[in-house]
């Protein structure tokens, strides 16, 4: 049975969650930028947890999905703080973090701050440092100027409506970069990346792997996989990697 509810963030913003009690290590799903906890991967993990008796938790960051707050007011640091609160308040014991796209960056920040609870980390199209390396460095001069001048630029999206890229997001991203130094992660890590990913190039996943000091790290490239990695075969791969960790 999946328990649903909200918990208040430190500023009072209600964060929506869904949680399944079960044996450990538990699995905490960290969603992507402008996505929510009802996506294909999160739903598949919930079904798997119920079927196998594993503990599982998913939630929406502030400004995402069923949670309160405004998306345009969010930053990497804010969303990492949301994830930390969920980890501390809604999970027990060792956890396997499953980070999708931006969630891979959030997972790295959580693991760097509190490695003692990490049983493993699985990144699906993980995008650490994306605001700097995949956005700001690639934006043309007029877009950079608009963000600096207006504080926001609305980026077109093939997945739905245009979404805001704010100056606060970019500046906060610079303060939370993780790929500029070695990551002292001694727990198992599995990075899955589609080679047809048009949003986060697969070589970015390789950079993530290269930054990790631990040896129990594996990068799996899916030649015909896109950014979402949500096809049945992609989900099966994700579940195999999680189950291998315990």
N, C-alpha and C positions, 0 to 999 in steps of 0.2 A: 504493500500500500504506500502511495506517495503522499507525504505530508506537504501541504502548501501553506504559505503564510508570508508575512513581511517582518523584517527587523529594522529598527531605526539606525541609520548611519549616525555618526557623531553630530552632524548638523541637523538631525531629525528627519532627513529624507528617508522615506520608506523604501527598502530594498526587497523586492519580491524574490522568493526562493521556492524550490521544490526539493524535497529530501526523502530518501529511502533509507530506512534503517537496515543494517546488515553487517556481515562479518567484514573484517579488514584484510589488507589495507583498503581504506576507503578511496573513492574516486571523486575528485572535485573538478567540475568542468568550468573552464574559463572561456567565455565566448569572445567573438571578434568585435571589431570596430563597427558600431552601428548595426549590430545584430542582436539577437535575443536568445533566451534559453529554450525556445520552442523549435529551433532548427533541427534539421535531419540528424546531425551527429548527436546532439544532446538528447533527442527523443530516443534514438537507437541505444544510447548508453543507459537511459532509464529503463528501457525494456530489458536489456541485458542484465542490469542489476536486479530487477525483480525476478528474472528467470533463474539467476545464479545465486541469489541471496547475498549479494555484495552491497556494501554501503555506498551511497551515491548522493551527491548534492550538486545542484545547478542553480543559478541565480542570474538576475539582470543587474548590471551596473546602473548607477544613477543616470537618468536620462535615456535609458534603454528599456525596451519592452514594457513590462508591467510595473517597473519601478517608477518612483517619483523623480522629480528633477528635470532639468532641461538638458538635452544632449549638447547644445552649444556651450554650456557652462562646464562641460567635462574636460578633464585632462588625464594623461597617463597616471600621474601621481594620485589623482583623486580616485580613479578606477582601481588602482592597485591597493589603495586604502580600503575601498569597498571589499575587494577580494580578501584582504587580510582579516577584516572583521568577520566575514563569512567563514573563513577558515577557522578562526579562533572560536566563534560563537556556535557554529552549526556542525562542526566535524570533531571527531575524537580520534586520537592515535595517529599512526602513520598514514599519509595520504599520497596517492598518485595524482599529480596534477595533469590534466589534459587541456592543453591550450590551443585554441583554434585561431590562427592568424594573429591579431593583436593579443589574444589570450596567451600566446607563446611568450610574448614580452612580459605580460603580467606574471606569468608563471616563473620566469627567470627572476623577476624582482622579488617575488615571495620566497623563492628558494634561496636567494642571496641573503635575505634578511633573516630567515628562519630555517636553515637546512636540517635541523634536528628532526623535523616532522616529515621530511621528504622520503617517501618510499620509491619514488620514481617520477619521471616527467616525460610526457608524450606530447610532442608538438606536431600539429597538423597545419601545414603551410605557415609555420611559425614566422612571425614578423617582428622580431625585436628591433628597436631603433627605427621603425618605419617612418616616423614623422620626420626624421632628419635625413635618412639615407634614401628613402623611396619617395618622399614628398618634397621636402624643402630643396634638396640638392637637384631635383629634377624639374622643379617649377620654373617656367620662363620668367623673365624679368618683370613682366607686367603683372603676373599673379603675385610674385613676391611683394611688389610695390603695393598692390591692393590690400594684401594682408597687413603690411606695415602701416598703411595709411588708414584703412577702414577697420582694422582689427578682425576682419573676417572675409572669407571668399567662399562662395558656394560652388562646390565641385560636382560636375555631372556624374551620375552613377548608372551603370548598366543594370543594377539590381533594383532600382526604384527611383524615388525623388532625389534631386540634388541634395547634398548635405554640406553643412558648414565646416570649413577648416579655419580655426581661429588662431589669432596670434598667441593667445594663452596656451593653446594645444602645442604649438610649435616650440614656444619658449620652455614650457614645462617638459616637453619631450627631451630637449637638450640636457636638462638636469637629471634625467632618468636613463640615460644611455647605458647599455650593458655590454656592448661589443667592443668597447675601447680598451678593455683590459681582460685578463684571464678570469674565467668564472670557476671558482674552486668547488665544483660539484662532484661529489664522490658517489652519488647514487646513480642507478641506471637511467639512461636517457635514450629515447627513440624519436627521431625526427622524420616525419613523412612529408614528402613534397612532390607535387605534380610538375612534370617538366613542361606542361602546357599552361602553367599558371601565368596569367597575364598581369596579375596584381602584385605578386611577390615572387620574383624570379627564383628559380630553384638554387641558383648560386648563393642567394641570401641564406638559404638553409645550410649550405656548406660553411658559410662564414660563422654561423651559430655553432656548428660542430667544432670548428677550428678554435673557437674561443673557450671551449670547455677543457679544463685540466684533467678531469677524470678519464679513465680508459673505457668504461662500460658505456660507450656511446655508439649509436648506429644511425646512419642516414639511409633511408630507403627512398629511392627515386621511382616515381610512378610515371612511366614514359608518356602515357596517354591521359594522365590526370590533370585536372584543372585546379583552380584555387579552392574550390569548395571541398573537393575530395569526399563527396557525399553519395557516390554510387554504391550499390550493394557490395561490390568487391572492395571498395575503399573502406567502407564500414567494417567489413570482415577483417581487413588488414589492421585497422585500428584496434579492434577487440583482441586480436591475436597478440598484439604488442602489449596491451594492458595485462592480459592473462599471463603472459610470460613473466611479468614482474611479481606475480604472487596473488 
